[in-house]
Amino acid sequence: MSEPTPAPDVRVDVEPSYHEDESSPLEDRYVFSYTVTVHNHSARNVQLMARYWKITQSSGQVQEVRGKGVVGKQPLIAPGQTFRYTSRAIIDGPVGFMEGAYTCVDTVSQRPFEVDIAMFRLSTPNQIH
């Protein structure tokens, strides 16, 4: 029996940003963008096939989002390369959290694998929390 192929070494970094000009605190509308960088540190091509996000609002309400690819793409990321994109989230208060996972495929073995996205904070400037 052969050993299972380990999942390729893929890492995700996220940098959120608050958009005060598009937000309306009086209407409980706080707009954020987040720039995601997917790093392929493996020796194989990987393709990002699907996304899962768990968004925790300031109110405590949780929203789950699942979909094919990211920003309308299912990018193929070559060894040593990165893929970067920016998306948005609108939450109901000045502080929220996002976390999730990408489903990717090793293009050699055709085996899917998950890449966890660590929880990150969406917060307006000067929040003490």
N, C-alpha and C positions, 0 to 999 in steps of 0.2 A: 504494500500500500504506500503510495507516494505522499509526501508531506503536502499540506495545502499551501498554495501560493500566498505569501503574505500580501496584505493590501499595500498598494503603492504609498509612498510617503508624500502625502498632500496636506498642506497647512492652509488655514484661512485666517486673515487679519481683517478687522473691521474698524473703520474710523467714522464715528457719527458726527453730525454737525446740525446745530439748531438754526432754523430759518425764521427769525423774528418778524421779518417783513411779510411773511405769508401766514403767520400765526395770529390767532385771535383769542387771547386768554379769557375775554368776557364770554366767548362762546365755547369755552373748553376745547379749543382747537390748537394743538401744538404740532408744528410741522418740522420734521427732521429728514435729512438725507443721511445715507450711510454709504460709504465707499468700501467695497469688498475687494480684497486682493487674494486670489487663489494661487498658491505657489506649488508647483509640481517639482518636488525634490527627488523624484524617483528616476529610474532609467527607462521608464515606459511612458507611452502616450496614455493620457487619461481623458475621458470625455465626461463633462458635467451634464447629467441627464435630467435631474429633478431637484427641487428645493422643498424644504420644510422650515417654516418659521413659527415660533411661539412668541407672541407679543403680549407682554403684560402691561396693561394700562395703569395710570396713576390710581384709578378707581379700584384696581384689583381685578377688573375684568380681563379675561384671557382670550385672545384670538389666535387661532391656528390657521396658517396659510400653507397650502400645498400646491405645487404646480410643476409643469414641465419646464426644464431649463431655468435660465435667469435672463431677465430683460429680453425675452423673445428669442434667446439663443441657447444652443446646446454646445458650448465651446469645446473644441479639442485643444488640450494643453500639452505641448511637447515637453520632453524631459528638460528640466532646468528653466522652464519658461513660467510666466505668470499670466493670469487673466484678471483684468480689473474692470469693475463696473460700478455705477452709482444708482441707487434706488431710493425710495422714499417711504416714510411711515408717518402717519398722523395719529397722535394719541390724545387722550382726554385730559391730560394734566401735565405739569412741568417735569415730571420724572416718570420714566417707564423703563422696561427692560426687553431685550430681544435675545433669543438664542435659537439654535436650529441645527440643521444638518443638510448636507448635499448628498445625493445619490450619484455616484460616479461609476464609470465602467473602465476597467483596464482593457485597452483595445487589443492586447495580445491574447489574453486568456478569455476575454469577453465576460469576466466575472464582475458583478456589481459589488461595490463596497460603499460604506457610509463614511463621510467626513464630518465630524462634529464641529459645530460653530459655538464657541464658548459664549456664555452670557455676556452681553455688553449693555451699558447704560445709555439711555437717551435722557438728557437733562438740559434744561435751560441754564444759562450762565448763573453763577452765584447760588446754586442750590447747596444747602448744607448737608443733606442726607448722605 
